[in-house]
């Protein structure tokens, strides 16, 4: 007879050894996912450096390190492990070292890491933080972005003025033009300027933008892809919006050429185009400058075309003019016969090759979201790829789309213990009978015999897309993991369906898109029997938040609840509150005094008397694109009308919620709100008339 103690011990060991059952995906999993970015191929094409972000929940922030993998997927290793973040790996021309940005030492500077052994060494020791950098082809010169007072002749002047302002007892700031604030930062008189200096030291950095009251790279999202050295290293080509007092209502980024070895006024290369010109990249032979350009001034979501400019002669042509997609991530193939780009494409974000001679366009990535393609000498292409069920990893693929091979599995352990909902794209006749597409994501542990409540997600932009992408803020899998089916519709105004489809929302914010959303939801409910059409909550941010307020007045009986994140209540007042005036002026056909009807045509504030649906309102205190008072005003309406409502406020977040703890708080609050109105006993209330 076996000893009971022995049997108990074996049973305990068996339980310990048994693998844990995979669990539904949660926001905690989303926040903790490792995020790969910024792949950089070595000069010989045999190795790929990249950035990997991990989340430190205790410190409430993400941290990035440099990693390296061979182009065949072997030899994965971590290169840096400093407590401070590292970013932007750039190979030395000989392939023996990596330049990168790091905050180690208390200041963000350029470092170099030898790959044959040895410690990282600081290349720059400047009194100001480096925002971004570029290396000349011969490896002898650096261009660095520094925040300076543009009228200061030296870096010491900027540091001294900073010190004086810090020590001053007065906190007043005088402005004589816009921007007073931008995105999430108050204006302080500084500009991001590009400086050049020798890699080996020996000369003070020189401001190649001296005298320009402009930012290089542009703010708030510009980076190292907005400037590059000329092939001979004697010049720097960069993008900047140098338009004087009209900056806050202009989208006129231009390309400039500045000399490196001597002082001189930068020369504007794109004088004729009053819209955006950006992302300059020279061909391998140095004879052609490729860049991206829009054609319509004032429109931030115009189609980005690929322009080829002979160098230095200046003759230009648009490549693949008939291709009706907006290009990004511009880079050259090693032989200079094609350029590689990415673009939204019918609910996906694909990578394409554009033949320089013929303009022929070839997609070489399949379904999902492709990003940052980097060519390899053997004809393969390295890129990042993700989809609605898989976070991004590094892959290689042939230029014809064959031989897709995964090089990294940075979330392998996490993925092994998680379950996700399956997804499917669908289409339906939307506004005017035109084809509109969307996605349905099934709940985790889907049972076709059951009915599931619906999270109806509405994307922002409005020129955007809820496509086949593993998102870290609006991820439908967080709803699927909680037992919801997620439905997303790419309404008129979305990207990836042709520029005409994108343009169609202008002046019609509450028209075609609302009809598409109505028809899309009903089409999904009719097609997918597991969707409970009586238990639907609608959620949106930015333009999606505006649409939530618009829906509240136009469809007061349709939804169990609403979630409005950073959405406008009053379009007229929002014009005077926002910091980028080009946006409402384009979308609503001018200024409010020139075209008042454009701001009143679909204005949610004019329909609040019809509101009935319970609403959760979320806003960030540092959101200067859609200011916090719009969210507060929305909550005031709800409270005054006696409509069940909550207001979640993040004083330290901008237009997005990105801090890990705040993201978890956001999701838990939102999901609890959906649970309350779709899974609990709560029913839509009867709103008492107000006095």
PyMOL commands that set and color helices and strands:
alter all, ss='L'
color gray80, all
select helices_A, chain A and resi 4-17+27-32+155-167+224-226+244-249+412-416+431-433+476-480+499-503+512-527+543-554+571-577+581-587+596-600+604-610+628-640+660-678
alter helices_A, ss='H'
color red, helices_A
select strands_A, chain A and resi 23-24+35-41+47-56+61-70+77-78+86-91+97-102+109-114+121-122+130-135+141-149+181-182+185-186+190-198+206-207+227-229+235-240+254-259+267-268+277-282+288-293+305-310+316-319+328-332+338-345+348-355+361-363+369-375+380-387+390-398+405-406+418-419+423-429+435-441+452-458+485-490+531-541+561-565+614-620+645-650
alter strands_A, ss='S'
color yellow, strands_A
deselect
rebuild
show_as cartoon
